[in-house]
Amino acid sequence: MNAFVDVSFFPRDAKPLTSYRKFWAQRFGTAPFLPMSREEMTQLGWDSCDIIIVTGDAYVDHPSFGMSVIGRMLENQGFRVGIIAQPDWTSAEPFKALGKPNLFWGVTSGNMDSMINRYTADRKIRTDDAYTPGDVGGKRPDRAAIVYSQRCREAFPEVPIVLGGIEGSLRRIAHYDYWSDKVRRSVVVDSKCDLLLYGNAERAIVEIAHRLAAREPVQQITDVRGTAFMRRETPEGWFEIDSTSVDTPGHVEAHINPYLMISDQAREQGATCAREEEAKEVAEGHNAKNIETDLSAAVAQARTVQAAIQPLTFVPNPALRGKGTHKVPPRDKSVIRLPSYEQVKQDAVLYAHANRVLHLETNPGNARCLVQAHGEGATARDVWITPPPIPLTTTEMDHVFDLPYARSPHPRYADENGSHDHATKIPAWEMIRFSVNIMRGCFGGCTFCSITEHEGRIIQSRSEESVIREVEDIRDKVKGFTGVISDLGGPTANMYRLGCRSPEIESACRKPSCVFPGICQNLTTDHGPLINMYRRARNLKGIKKILIGSGLRYDLAVQSPEYVKELVQHHVGGYLKIAPEHTEGGPLSKMMKPGIGTYDRFKSMFDKYSEEVGKKQFLIPYFIAAHPGTSDEDMMNLAVWLKKNGFRADQVQTFYPSPMATATAMYHSTRNPLRKITRDSEKVDVVKGDKRRRLHKAFLRYHDSNNWPLLREALKAMGRADLIGNGKHHLIPNWQPLAEEGYQSARRKNSTGAGAKSSVSLSTAAKRLGQPKKGQLLTQHTGLPPRKKG
């Protein structure tokens, strides 16, 4: 076994989760499921709930679902917690189902932002919802956090509302909203919540619950990290740092010619030399009085001139402010004023500036409070955002994941057979049913990703013992387990226990990524603890296979050949998904992703170790179309690379501007907030408009004949008609097939139809797809030749 001790500076700064005195209601014990009805409350002996959590997801009592983690955490503190899942939001009545909460409402839209859950990257409505029984769409409203908060206020106006979840995290300041194509106010303003909790909120929710239970008014709870709330003015004793504008060029003094005499230099500046003026006055005085010059007079005059010379006075250099004796305001009493909502709404450059400042203030070790004004005049109010929460220690992580989860959907969702595997199956639960989350956070800093804004850059890892206990629980308690663990991972599969070598450096660092443009020299890349965990878990009795389903950071993996070998030879089920995202330097630099050369290095290791054990395995690279900074030529080069390497992208990911992400700021402002923002700062090529977004997507699906007319037109306009032809070196042919010969995915659910009725039967097409020819191109979804299916 591998002992692990937290070396981060963070644990010293936070009260342990297990140190609070439990609330009196702990005497009721642990509920098999948190109640969703009055009947269940009665069975538990409750007359009321202390806290009611309203969520946009179906209630699955599993540590991968936010409402379950928060609910069980509060239950562990002694509170009675009820769940209202996916209520009918058209009236306040469903929100009264469990009665009035004694302490507060906990509101979340669910594990996903409700708009991303509801709409595709092309703004089309999705017909499914993986977090709903039966995969049925439309069970939650658009902007669910706002709607649920309004209904809670209507149901019981006097009860405080605490908003949380990823939708709140991504919308805590004024943000660009892709679906309305405008900048919206902070969700704190629109939802009228009393407190917003962003990030992983166990630490904050426990403290807030105990303080509200002690009858402290919610308006006075303004010192909890990881929260946002409304204020009228900055309190006394705080130092406000004005960051409401970007730097603008001021007056620049002309350079002085060093070869001019002092008097000449003065004339160049429109002035005269003081000594020259003094000498002139003395001379005129002598002429007027007609006094004879003698030695004594000369000596006296010399003394007069010497007395007139003033000593030099030294003043502090403004350029050294903060580095010398100048006192810097303490960080714990400093607040940065961002440009107001009204400013960022009208000025895209200021929006990019505000986004950059926010991302610079994400390290819990040095982040300062942020404030952003909403409204003008008498109606003006500030959204005040405290620094990010202190990450959980390994002991606290174990405590959270060791809570008594049922690891199953609530019995309310069971079908007529009492199971959750058929008509009422919840796809999101099915996906994580036999998986184990071993860590949180990500220091990759990918600009299109929202993990940093929500979970932060600091990796929070569980102990090996805790992970092994959960694997054993799945083996012994979860119905339907066949011996295969589908994943041991997290946001990134191989960041377990990785972090900064120095607590001092970690507390001062303000870099958005630890692995871009290269791996930081202060970052540990030892995969030893992860390797030991893999070996121990797969050797447990009753465990046939441990798969790794989370995305892999391959630029870290190549630093540990032993890890790659262990992964490839024991934990890959035929294919492994990784995400190079692109092949060209322009878009990769805007994504903060490594070059494609690192992918090639990892692929060679992958192939080598697969061959050693006689396994035919495939890498599944994922790519993004239409990301900011991507030119048409970049997408063309990517398409050529895909064909050269034999990939057919079955599922294409088009850039989705999620609120508050750095890439979304690029998309909206056309500026690059990875660098200092000025009026003349670097402009980014942004892919907007349906036609150009379709073109970039078409390049990724170059093999689909439906895209060939669009690609032919684009290639000719780009001067690359040489890629059109019938040879192997051409990207697309110069002929167009009949409708029935159009491309169809091996997985019919994800296929793109030909656009016309086919004379070829589906069974014939399936047989054709089920018998791939030697060397047939691979699909991205599986990385394997299409399966033989009837």
C-alpha positions in Angstrom: 0.0 0.0 0.0 1.0 3.5 -0.6 0.7 6.0 2.2 -0.2 9.5 1.2 0.0 12.7 3.1 -1.4 16.1 2.0 1.4 18.5 1.3 -0.6 21.3 0.0 -0.8 24.5 2.0 -4.6 24.6 1.7 -5.6 22.3 4.6 -4.2 24.7 7.2 -6.7 27.4 6.1 -10.1 25.6 6.5 -12.2 24.1 9.2 -12.4 20.3 8.7 -15.8 19.1 7.5 -16.1 16.6 10.4 -15.3 19.1 13.1 -18.8 20.7 13.4 -21.2 19.9 16.2 -24.0 17.9 14.7 -27.5 19.4 14.4 -30.1 18.0 16.9 -32.0 16.2 14.1 -29.2 13.6 13.8 -31.3 11.4 16.2 -33.5 10.4 13.3 -30.6 8.5 11.8 -29.7 7.8 8.1 -32.4 7.6 5.5 -32.2 4.8 2.9 -33.1 7.5 0.3 -33.5 11.2 1.0 -37.3 11.6 1.0 -39.2 12.9 -2.1 -42.7 12.8 -0.6 -44.6 13.4 2.6 -45.2 9.7 3.0 -41.4 9.0 3.0 -41.0 11.8 5.6 -43.6 10.2 7.8 -41.9 6.8 7.6 -38.7 8.5 8.8 -40.5 10.2 11.7 -40.1 13.7 10.3 -42.6 16.4 10.6 -40.6 18.8 8.4 -37.4 19.2 6.4 -34.6 21.5 7.5 -33.4 21.8 4.0 -35.1 21.0 0.7 -33.0 20.6 -2.5 -34.6 21.4 -5.8 -32.9 19.8 -8.8 -33.3 19.5 -12.5 -32.0 16.0 -12.6 -33.7 12.8 -11.6 -32.7 11.8 -8.0 -30.0 9.2 -8.2 -28.4 8.5 -4.8 -24.8 8.2 -6.1 -21.7 10.4 -5.5 -21.5 11.4 -9.1 -24.8 13.4 -8.7 -24.4 16.8 -7.0 -27.7 16.8 -5.2 -26.9 13.4 -3.6 -23.4 14.6 -2.4 -24.8 17.8 -0.9 -27.8 16.0 0.5 -25.9 13.2 2.1 -23.3 15.7 3.4 -25.9 17.8 5.1 -27.6 14.6 6.5 -24.2 13.6 7.9 -24.2 17.0 9.8 -27.5 16.1 11.4 -30.0 18.0 9.1 -33.2 16.6 7.6 -32.9 16.9 3.8 -35.7 16.4 1.3 -35.4 16.3 -2.5 -37.8 17.8 -5.1 -36.5 16.4 -8.4 -37.6 17.8 -11.8 -40.8 19.5 -10.5 -43.4 21.0 -12.8 -42.2 24.6 -12.9 -45.4 26.1 -14.4 -46.7 26.8 -10.8 -45.4 27.0 -7.3 -47.6 24.1 -6.0 -45.1 21.3 -6.8 -42.6 23.2 -4.7 -44.8 22.9 -1.6 -44.8 19.1 -1.8 -42.6 18.6 1.2 -43.8 21.6 3.1 -41.8 24.7 4.2 -38.1 24.1 4.8 -36.9 25.2 8.2 -33.6 26.6 7.2 -33.2 27.2 3.4 -33.9 26.0 -0.1 -31.0 24.5 -2.0 -31.5 25.1 -5.8 -29.5 23.5 -8.7 -30.3 23.0 -12.3 -28.5 19.6 -12.1 -25.2 18.1 -13.2 -25.3 20.1 -16.5 -26.1 23.7 -17.4 -29.8 23.6 -18.4 -29.2 25.4 -21.7 -26.3 23.0 -22.7 -28.5 20.1 -21.7 -31.4 21.3 -23.8 -29.7 22.7 -27.0 -27.1 21.5 -29.4 -24.1 23.6 -30.5 -26.3 24.6 -33.5 -29.0 25.8 -31.1 -31.4 23.0 -32.0 -33.5 21.4 -29.3 -32.4 18.0 -28.1 -35.1 15.3 -27.9 -33.3 13.4 -25.1 -32.1 14.1 -21.6 -29.6 11.6 -20.1 -30.5 12.7 -16.6 -34.2 11.9 -17.0 -35.9 8.5 -16.6 -36.5 7.1 -20.1 -34.1 9.6 -21.6 -37.0 12.0 -22.2 -36.3 15.6 -23.0 -38.1 18.7 -21.8 -38.4 17.8 -18.1 -36.6 21.0 -16.9 -37.0 24.6 -18.0 -34.5 26.7 -19.8 -32.3 28.6 -17.3 -33.6 26.3 -14.7 -31.6 27.9 -11.8 -33.6 31.1 -12.3 -37.0 29.5 -12.8 -36.7 27.2 -9.8 -35.5 30.1 -7.6 -38.5 32.1 -8.6 -40.9 29.3 -7.8 -39.3 28.7 -4.4 -39.7 32.3 -3.6 -43.4 32.2 -4.6 -44.0 29.0 -2.5 -42.4 30.3 0.7 -41.2 33.9 0.3 -39.5 34.2 3.7 -37.2 31.1 3.3 -33.6 31.9 2.1 -32.5 30.5 -1.3 -29.0 29.1 -1.7 -28.2 28.5 -5.4 -25.5 26.1 -6.4 -24.4 23.7 -9.2 -22.5 24.2 -12.4 -25.1 26.6 -13.9 -24.5 28.9 -11.0 -20.8 28.5 -11.1 -20.6 29.4 -14.8 -22.9 32.4 -14.5 -21.7 34.1 -11.3 -20.7 37.3 -13.1 -22.1 39.0 -16.2 -21.6 36.5 -19.0 -22.0 36.0 -22.7 -25.1 33.9 -23.4 -24.7 31.9 -26.7 -28.4 31.1 -27.0 -29.6 34.8 -26.9 -26.3 36.1 -28.4 -25.9 38.8 -25.8 -24.3 39.5 -22.4 -26.6 38.6 -19.5 -26.5 39.7 -15.9 -25.1 37.6 -13.1 -27.5 34.8 -12.2 -27.4 36.2 -8.6 -29.3 39.2 -9.9 -31.7 37.3 -12.2 -32.5 34.5 -9.7 -32.8 36.8 -6.7 -31.1 34.2 -4.6 -29.7 35.1 -1.2 -26.4 33.2 -1.7 -24.8 31.6 -4.7 -22.3 28.8 -4.0 -19.9 28.1 -6.9 -17.5 25.2 -7.3 -17.6 22.1 -5.2 -19.7 23.4 -2.3 -19.4 20.9 0.6 -17.3 23.2 2.7 -19.5 26.2 2.1 -22.8 24.5 2.4 -21.9 22.9 5.7 -20.8 26.2 7.3 -23.8 28.1 5.9 -26.3 25.4 7.2 -24.9 25.5 10.7 -24.9 29.3 10.8 -28.5 29.5 9.6 -29.4 26.9 12.1 -27.9 29.2 14.8 -30.3 31.9 13.6 -27.8 34.0 11.9 -29.5 36.2 9.2 -28.5 35.1 5.7 -27.8 38.7 4.9 -24.9 38.7 7.4 -23.2 35.6 5.9 -20.8 37.4 3.6 -17.4 35.9 4.6 -17.8 32.3 3.3 -15.4 31.4 0.5 -16.8 30.2 -2.8 -20.0 32.4 -2.5 -21.6 35.3 -4.4 -24.2 37.7 -3.1 -25.6 41.2 -3.6 -24.2 44.3 -1.8 -25.0 48.0 -2.0 -21.5 49.3 -1.2 -18.0 48.2 -0.3 -17.8 47.8 3.5 -15.4 49.9 5.6 -11.9 48.6 5.9 -11.7 47.1 2.4 -9.2 48.2 -0.2 -10.8 48.5 -3.6 -8.6 47.9 -6.7 -10.1 49.6 -9.8 -10.0 47.4 -12.8 -12.9 48.8 -14.7 -10.9 49.9 -17.8 -8.1 48.6 -19.9 -4.8 50.6 -20.2 -4.9 53.4 -22.7 -1.8 55.2 -24.1 -1.0 58.5 -22.3 1.3 61.5 -23.1 4.8 60.3 -23.9 7.7 62.8 -23.2 10.1 63.3 -26.1 13.6 61.8 -25.8 16.3 64.3 -24.9 19.5 64.4 -27.1 22.3 63.5 -24.6 24.8 65.5 -26.7 23.2 68.9 -26.0 24.4 71.3 -23.3 22.1 71.8 -20.3 20.9 75.1 -21.6 20.2 73.6 -25.0 18.3 70.7 -23.4 16.1 73.3 -21.6 15.4 75.2 -24.8 14.4 71.9 -26.5 11.8 71.4 -23.7 10.5 75.0 -24.0 12.3 76.3 -20.9 15.5 77.9 -19.8 18.4 76.9 -17.6 18.1 78.1 -14.0 21.9 78.7 -13.7 22.0 80.7 -16.9 19.1 82.9 -15.8 20.8 83.5 -12.4 24.1 84.5 -14.0 22.2 86.9 -16.3 20.5 88.6 -13.4 23.8 89.0 -11.6 25.4 90.5 -14.6 22.6 93.0 -15.1 22.7 94.0 -11.4 26.5 94.7 -11.7 26.0 96.9 -14.7 23.2 98.9 -13.1 25.2 99.7 -9.9 28.6 100.2 -11.7 30.4 98.4 -8.8 34.1 97.6 -9.3 34.9 93.9 -9.3 37.5 92.9 -6.9 38.6 89.7 -5.2 36.3 90.1 -2.1 33.3 90.8 -4.3 34.0 87.8 -6.5 34.3 85.6 -3.4 31.0 87.0 -2.0 29.3 86.5 -5.4 30.5 82.9 -5.6 29.1 82.2 -2.1 25.8 83.7 -3.2 25.6 81.5 -6.3 26.6 78.4 -4.2 23.8 79.2 -1.7 21.3 79.4 -4.6 22.0 75.9 -5.7 19.4 73.5 -4.2 20.3 69.9 -3.2 18.8 67.0 -5.2 15.6 65.5 -3.8 15.0 61.8 -4.4 11.4 60.5 -4.9 10.2 56.9 -5.1 10.2 55.4 -8.6 6.5 54.8 -9.6 7.7 51.8 -11.6 8.8 50.1 -8.5 5.5 50.5 -6.7 4.8 47.4 -4.6 8.4 46.3 -4.8 10.0 48.7 -2.4 8.7 50.3 0.7 5.3 50.8 -0.9 2.7 48.9 1.2 0.5 46.5 -0.8 -3.1 46.1 0.6 -3.6 42.8 2.3 -5.2 40.3 -0.1 -7.8 39.2 2.5 -9.1 42.8 2.6 -8.7 43.6 -1.1 -11.4 43.5 -3.7 -11.0 44.0 -7.4 -13.8 46.0 -9.1 -14.5 44.6 -12.5 -16.1 46.6 -15.3 -19.9 46.8 -14.6 -22.5 44.8 -16.3 -23.5 47.9 -18.3 -19.9 48.3 -19.5 -19.3 44.7 -20.6 -22.6 44.5 -22.2 -21.7 47.4 -24.6 -17.9 46.9 -24.9 -16.6 43.5 -25.9 -13.0 44.5 -25.1 -14.0 45.2 -21.5 -15.8 41.9 -21.4 -12.6 40.1 -22.4 -10.7 42.1 -19.8 -13.2 41.1 -17.1 -12.9 37.5 -18.1 -9.1 37.6 -17.9 -9.2 39.2 -14.4 -11.6 36.5 -13.2 -9.5 33.7 -14.4 -6.4 35.2 -12.8 -8.2 35.2 -9.5 -8.9 31.4 -9.4 -6.1 30.1 -7.2 -7.4 29.7 -3.6 -4.0 30.6 -2.3 -3.9 34.2 -3.7 -7.3 35.0 -5.1 -8.9 38.2 -4.1 -12.6 39.1 -3.9 -14.3 40.4 -7.0 -17.1 42.9 -7.3 -19.2 43.9 -10.4 -21.8 46.6 -10.4 -25.2 45.9 -11.9 -27.5 48.8 -12.5 -26.9 52.6 -12.4 -27.9 55.4 -10.0 -30.2 54.5 -7.1 -30.8 51.0 -8.4 -27.1 50.1 -8.6 -26.0 47.0 -6.7 -22.8 45.0 -6.6 -22.4 41.3 -7.1 -19.7 40.4 -4.6 -17.7 37.2 -5.2 -15.5 35.8 -2.5 -12.3 33.8 -3.3 -12.6 30.1 -4.4 -13.2 27.5 -1.7 -10.3 25.8 0.0 -9.9 22.3 -1.7 -10.8 19.3 0.3 -8.0 17.3 1.9 -7.7 13.6 1.1 -9.3 12.8 4.5 -12.3 15.0 3.6 -12.6 13.6 0.1 -12.7 10.1 1.6 -15.4 11.3 4.1 -17.6 12.7 1.2 -17.3 9.5 -0.9 -17.8 7.2 2.1 -21.2 8.6 2.9 -24.1 6.0 2.8 -25.2 6.4 -0.8 -27.7 3.8 -2.1 -25.9 3.9 -5.4 -29.2 3.6 -7.3 -32.0 5.8 -8.6 -34.9 6.5 -6.2 -37.5 3.8 -6.1 -40.0 6.2 -7.5 -38.4 5.7 -10.9 -38.6 1.9 -10.9 -40.6 0.2 -13.7 -43.3 -2.4 -13.3 -40.7 -5.0 -12.6 -39.1 -2.9 -9.9 -35.9 -2.3 -11.9 -34.3 0.7 -13.6 -33.0 -1.1 -16.6 -35.8 -0.8 -19.2 -38.4 1.9 -19.9 -37.3 4.1 -16.9 -33.6 3.7 -17.4 -31.6 6.9 -16.6 -28.7 7.0 -19.1 -26.5 9.2 -17.0 -26.7 6.7 -14.1 -26.2 3.8 -16.4 -23.0 5.3 -17.6 -21.5 5.7 -14.1 -23.2 2.8 -12.5 -20.0 0.7 -12.2 -17.5 3.5 -12.2 -15.5 5.1 -9.4 -14.5 8.8 -9.2 -10.9 9.0 -7.7 -10.2 12.7 -7.9 -11.5 16.2 -8.7 -10.1 19.3 -10.5 -8.0 19.8 -13.6 -4.8 21.9 -14.1 -5.0 21.5 -17.9 -6.7 24.9 -18.4 -8.3 24.0 -21.8 -10.0 27.3 -22.7 -13.2 25.6 -24.0 -13.7 23.6 -20.8 -15.6 24.6 -17.8 -13.9 22.3 -15.2 -11.5 25.0 -14.0 -14.4 27.5 -13.5 -16.2 25.0 -11.4 -13.8 22.5 -9.7 -10.6 24.5 -9.9 -7.0 23.7 -10.9 -6.0 22.0 -7.6 -6.3 18.2 -7.8 -8.2 16.8 -4.8 -7.5 13.0 -4.6 -9.1 10.3 -2.5 -7.0 7.7 -0.7 -6.3 4.3 -2.3 -8.2 2.7 0.6 -11.3 4.7 0.0 -11.3 3.8 -3.7 -10.8 0.1 -3.0 -13.7 0.2 -0.6 -16.0 1.7 -3.2 -14.9 -1.0 -5.8 -15.8 -3.6 -3.2 -19.1 -2.0 -2.5 -20.0 -2.0 -6.2 -19.0 -5.7 -6.4 -21.0 -6.7 -3.4 -24.0 -4.4 -3.4 -24.8 -3.0 -6.9 -27.4 -5.0 -8.8 -26.3 -6.2 -12.2 -22.5 -6.0 -11.7 -20.7 -8.5 -13.9 -17.2 -8.0 -12.7 -16.2 -5.0 -14.9 -15.5 -1.6 -13.4 -16.2 0.8 -16.3 -13.9 3.6 -15.1 -11.4 4.6 -12.4 -11.1 8.3 -13.2 -12.4 11.8 -12.9 -12.2 15.0 -15.0 -8.9 13.6 -16.3 -8.0 9.9 -15.9 -4.3 10.4 -15.0 -4.1 13.5 -12.8 -4.5 11.5 -9.6 -2.3 12.9 -6.8 -0.4 15.2 -9.3 0.3 18.7 -8.1 2.9 21.3 -7.4 6.2 20.3 -5.8 6.2 23.4 -3.6 3.4 24.7 -1.4 4.9 28.2 -1.5 4.9 28.2 -5.3 1.4 26.6 -5.5 0.0 29.4 -3.3 1.5 32.1 -5.4 1.0 30.7 -8.9 -1.4 32.5 -11.3 -0.8 30.4 -14.4 -4.0 29.2 -16.1 -2.4 25.9 -17.0 0.4 23.7 -15.5 0.9 21.9 -18.8 0.9 24.6 -21.5 2.9 25.6 -23.4 4.9 22.9 -21.7 4.8 20.9 -18.5 5.8 23.1 -15.6 9.1 22.2 -14.0 7.3 22.4 -10.6 4.6 19.9 -11.5 5.0 16.3 -10.2 4.3 13.8 -13.0 4.8 10.6 -10.9 2.1 8.1 -11.9 3.3 5.6 -9.3 0.3 5.9 -6.9 -2.1 5.5 -9.8 -0.3 2.4 -11.1 -0.4 0.9 -7.6 -4.1 1.5 -7.4 -4.8 0.0 -10.8 -2.9 -3.2 -9.8 -4.6 -3.5 -6.5 -8.1 -2.9 -7.8 -7.8 -5.4 -10.7 -6.5 -8.1 -8.3 -9.5 -7.9 -6.0 -11.6 -11.1 -5.9 -14.6 -10.9 -8.2 -13.1 -8.2 -10.4 -12.6 -9.3 -14.0 -11.6 -6.1 -15.6 -10.9 -2.4 -14.7 -11.4 -0.1 -17.7 -10.4 3.5 -17.9 -13.3 5.5 -19.4 -12.3 9.1 -18.5 -10.4 11.2 -21.0 -6.6 10.8 -20.8 -4.0 13.6 -20.7 -1.5 12.0 -23.0 1.2 14.7 -22.7 1.4 13.7 -19.0 1.1 10.0 -19.7 4.2 10.0 -21.9 6.2 11.2 -18.9 5.7 7.8 -17.4 6.2 4.9 -19.8 5.4 2.5 -17.0 2.0 4.0 -16.7 1.3 3.8 -20.4 2.3 0.2 -20.4 0.1 -0.6 -17.4 -2.8 1.2 -19.0 -2.5 -0.3 -22.5 -1.9 -3.8 -21.4 -4.5 -4.1 -18.7 -7.1 -1.4 -18.8 -8.1 -0.7 -22.4 -11.1 -2.5 -23.7 -10.2 -2.4 -27.4 -10.2 1.4 -27.7 -9.0 4.4 -25.7 -10.3 7.9 -26.2 -8.0 10.9 -26.1 -8.5 14.4 -27.3 -5.8 16.1 -29.4 -8.7 18.5 -30.5 -6.7 19.7 -33.5 -3.5 19.3 -35.5 -2.6 23.0 -36.3 -0.7 25.4 -34.0 -3.1 28.3 -34.4 -6.2 26.7 -32.9 -4.1 24.6 -30.4 -2.6 27.8 -29.0 -6.0 29.2 -28.4 -7.2 26.0 -26.8 -4.0 25.7 -24.7 -3.4 22.1 -25.9 -0.1 20.4 -26.8 1.0 20.0 -30.4 0.1 16.9 -32.4 3.7 15.6 -32.1 2.9 14.6 -28.5 0.0 12.6 -29.8 2.3 10.8 -32.2 4.7 10.0 -29.4 1.9 8.6 -27.3 0.5 6.6 -30.2 3.8 4.9 -30.8 4.0 3.9 -27.2 0.4 2.7 -27.3 1.0 0.6 -30.4 4.2 -0.8 -29.0 2.7 -2.0 -25.7 -0.4 -3.3 -27.4 1.7 -5.4 -29.8 3.8 -6.8 -26.9 0.7 -8.6 -25.5 -0.8 -9.4 -28.8 -3.8 -7.1 -28.6 -5.3 -5.2 -31.5 -6.3 -1.9 -29.9 -7.2 1.5 -31.3 -6.8 5.1 -30.2 -9.9 7.3 -30.6 -8.9 10.9 -31.1 -11.5 13.6 -30.6 -11.4 16.9 -32.5 -13.3 20.2 -32.2 -14.6 22.1 -35.2 -15.1 25.9 -35.4 -13.1 26.7 -32.3 -11.9 30.4 -32.0 -8.6 30.9 -33.7 -9.3 28.2 -36.4 -9.1 29.2 -40.0 -10.6 27.4 -42.9 -7.1 26.3 -43.9 -6.6 24.8 -40.4 -9.7 22.7 -40.8 -8.6 21.6 -44.3 -5.3 20.5 -43.0 -7.0 18.6 -40.2 -9.2 16.8 -42.7 -6.1 15.8 -44.7 -4.5 14.5 -41.6 -7.6 12.5 -40.7 -7.7 10.8 -44.1 -4.0 10.2 -44.1 -4.3 8.4 -40.7 -7.4 6.5 -41.6 -10.0 8.2 -39.3 -13.6 8.8 -40.0 -15.1 11.0 -37.4 -18.5 9.6 -36.6 -19.4 12.0 -33.9 -18.3 15.6 -34.5 -17.9 18.1 -31.7 -18.5 21.7 -32.8 -17.3 24.4 -30.4 -20.0 25.2 -27.8 -19.5 28.6 -26.1 -20.3 27.7 -22.5 -20.8 30.7 -20.2 -17.6 32.2 -18.7 -15.1 30.0 -20.5 -12.0 31.7 -21.9 -12.8 30.5 -25.4 -16.3 31.9 -25.1 -14.7 35.3 -24.3 -12.7 34.9 -27.5 -15.8 34.0 -29.4 -17.7 37.1 -28.2 -15.0 39.7 -28.1 -12.6 38.5 -30.9 -9.8 39.2 -28.5 -7.4 36.8 -26.8 -7.8 37.0 -23.0 -4.8 34.6 -22.5 -2.8 37.8 -22.9 -3.1 41.3 -21.4 -6.1 43.0 -22.9 -5.7 46.4 -24.5 -7.6 48.2 -27.2 -5.0 47.1 -29.7 -4.5 43.5 -28.4 -4.5 40.5 -30.6 -7.6 39.7 -32.6 -8.8 36.2 -32.9 -10.4 34.6 -36.0 -13.8 33.6 -34.7 -16.0 31.1 -36.6 -19.5 32.6 -36.6 -22.5 32.1 -38.9 -24.2 28.9 -39.8 -22.5 28.5 -43.2 -18.9 28.7 -41.9 -19.6 26.5 -38.8 -21.2 23.9 -41.2 -18.1 24.1 -43.4 -15.7 23.4 -40.4 -17.9 20.5 -39.3 -18.0 19.2 -42.9 -14.2 19.1 -43.0 -14.2 16.8 -40.0 -16.8 14.6 -41.8 -15.0 14.7 -45.2 -16.1 11.1 -45.8 -19.9 12.0 -45.8 -21.0 12.5 -49.4 -23.6 15.0 -48.2 -20.8 17.3 -47.4 -18.9 17.0 -50.7 -20.7 19.9 -52.6 -20.0 22.3 -49.8 -16.3 21.1 -49.5 -15.8 21.3 -53.3 -17.0 24.9 -53.3 -14.8 25.8 -50.4 -11.7 24.1 -51.7 -12.0 25.8 -55.0 -12.4 29.2 -53.3 -9.3 28.4 -51.2 -7.2 27.6 -54.3 -7.0 23.9 -53.2 -8.8 22.2 -56.1 -5.9 19.8 -56.1 -7.5 18.0 -53.2 -10.6 17.2 -55.4 -10.2 14.0 -57.4 -10.5 10.2 -57.4 -7.1 9.3 -56.2 -6.1 8.1 -52.7 -4.2 11.4 -52.1 -7.4 13.4 -52.8 -9.6 14.5 -49.9 -13.0 14.2 -51.8 -14.0 12.9 -55.2 -15.1 15.0 -58.1 -18.3 12.9 -58.5 -21.4 12.9 -56.5 -23.1 9.5 -55.7 -26.8 8.7 -55.9 -28.8 9.5 -52.8 -28.9 5.9 -51.7 -25.1 5.6 -51.8 -24.7 8.4 -49.2 -22.6 7.8 -46.1 -24.3 6.1 -43.2 -22.8 5.6 -39.7 -22.2 2.1 -38.4 -24.3 3.3 -35.5 -27.7 4.1 -37.0 -28.8 6.4 -34.1 -25.9 8.7 -34.9 -26.0 8.4 -38.7 -26.5 11.2 -41.1 -29.1 10.3 -43.7 -28.6 10.8 -47.4 -31.5 13.2 -47.6 -33.7 11.1 -49.8 -35.5 7.8 -49.6 -33.2 4.9 -50.3 -34.0 2.0 -52.6 -31.5 -0.1 -50.6 -33.1 -1.8 -47.6 -31.7 -1.2 -44.1 -30.9 -4.8 -43.7 -28.9 -4.8 -46.9 -27.0 -1.7 -45.8 -26.4 -3.2 -42.4 -25.0 -6.4 -44.0 -22.8 -4.2 -46.2 -21.5 -2.2 -43.1 -21.2 -5.4 -41.1 -18.6 -6.8 -43.5 -15.8 -4.3 -43.6 -13.2 -4.8 -46.3 -9.6 -5.2 -45.3 -8.1 -1.8 -44.4 -11.5 -0.2 -44.0 -11.3 3.2 -42.3 -12.0 3.3 -38.6 -14.9 5.1 -36.9 -14.2 7.7 -34.2 -16.9 6.5 -31.9 -15.6 3.0 -31.5 -12.2 3.0 -33.1 -13.0 -0.4 -34.4 -14.4 -1.7 -37.7 -18.2 -1.5 -37.6 -19.7 -4.4 -35.6 -21.4 -7.2 -37.4 -25.1 -6.5 -36.8 -28.3 -7.5 -38.5 
